[in-house]
Amino acid sequence: RSKSVIFEPMQNIRIDAPNDVIGGVTREVTTRRGVIEDMPVDGNTASVIGKMPIAESFGFSNDIRAATQGRAIWNTENSGYVHLPAQLFDKVTSEIRERKGLKAEIPGEAHYMD
């Protein structure tokens, strides 16, 4: 028996900020299911380089400004698609169905039989 999967769009991120606020940057990225791949330091500035789901990026600009007192500079670019984690599948499909005016529960196979 097969299972459905959802692909979610991802983005590459690069955030440059002073060393004294980089903890706030990493917290904002990781709480949004982001993955930090590198954190190079150059003098008093550190960079956070990684990937983050686009769906989790709404409100990011306000939150990153608050976490860094407006001292961060960031850049994003689309990086492709990955499978949505299985534990989020039901939540995401329910939200999509409700947004489209459908019942949150996915109908069983009997619903489609004559």
Secondary structure as GFF3:
##gff-version 3
##sequence-region A 1 114
A	DSSP	beta_strand	7	18	.	.	.	ID=ss1
A	DSSP	three_ten_helix	19	21	.	.	.	ID=ss2
A	DSSP	alpha_helix	22	30	.	.	.	ID=ss3
A	DSSP	beta_strand	35	38	.	.	.	ID=ss4
A	DSSP	beta_strand	41	42	.	.	.	ID=ss5
A	DSSP	beta_strand	45	53	.	.	.	ID=ss6
A	DSSP	three_ten_helix	54	56	.	.	.	ID=ss7
A	DSSP	alpha_helix	60	68	.	.	.	ID=ss8
A	DSSP	beta_strand	73	83	.	.	.	ID=ss9
A	DSSP	three_ten_helix	86	88	.	.	.	ID=ss10
A	DSSP	alpha_helix	89	99	.	.	.	ID=ss11
A	DSSP	three_ten_helix	109	112	.	.	.	ID=ss12
###
